[in-house]
């Protein structure tokens, strides 16, 4: 994996971490290992977008962020990201499912993992909405985040991890969840 270097400033249009590919030795052969690239599509900067950005930076991945579907599709077509994380918590800003279908319609998307960030209603007795429309749109993962508070704000502010996996990996609550004794505010489901 490459090492990311954060840009001097974070403009709202496109944000990018610069990374270099690493070299791997396999016996006498020297091979370049491509650094994984991540595209974040969030209409506005909030705790979730900052958390995913921080996790990408901490993991040493190339990361771009787009604020609208048009620039996201343009950026994806130019850079062919390995992972695309799309904010699906609100339908007011843009249609996340239409963006996912547009990305899946490109030739390069065959092995791309597309994650939908959705709301998780933890204090209601309502049944969670079906993920079938997300599957049909082309999403490969769903990350549910709590609606009553930011997913990682308390953990970042106090420097306390959400659960045992974060102690070992030093990543925010939503980056990689495993079984723990404490309830997490966000979790990812394979589809």
C-alpha positions, 0 to 999 in steps of 0.5 A: 500500500502507498502512503497518502499525503494530505493536500494543503487545503480541502476545497469543496469541489474535489479533494484528493490525497496523493499516494505513491505505489509501493514496490513488492519483491517476489523473489528476484522480481520487483513488482509495483503494487497499486494503491487502492483508491476510494471515491467518496460522494457526499453532498456536504461535509459532515461527520460521516464524510470526514470519518471516511476521509480520515479512515482512507488517510489513515489506511494509506489509500488514494482518496477523492471526494465529490459533492455532486453526481456529475463530478463523481461520475467524471472523477470515477471515469478518469481514475477508475476507483476500487471503492466508491462510497455514496451518501444515501442518507437523504434523497434531497441532494442527489439520487444515489441509486441513479449514480450507482447505476451510472457507475455500473454502466461503465466498463471499468466498474466490474470489480468496483465495490460500491457502498451505500451509506444509509440511515439506521433508526436505532430508537424506533420499532419500525422495520428497516427498509428493504435493501432490494432496491439498492441491490438492483441499483448495483450497490455491493455493500450497505453501511448503516449509520445512526440518525441520532448522533454522528457515527464517530464524533464522540470517539474522535473527540475523546480519542476512545475507540468504539470497540476492540477492533479499533484499538488494534487498527486505530480506525474510526467506528465505521471503518471496519466493524467486528463483533464487540461487547459495545454496540456500534453506531454504524455497521456494514452488511455484505449483500 
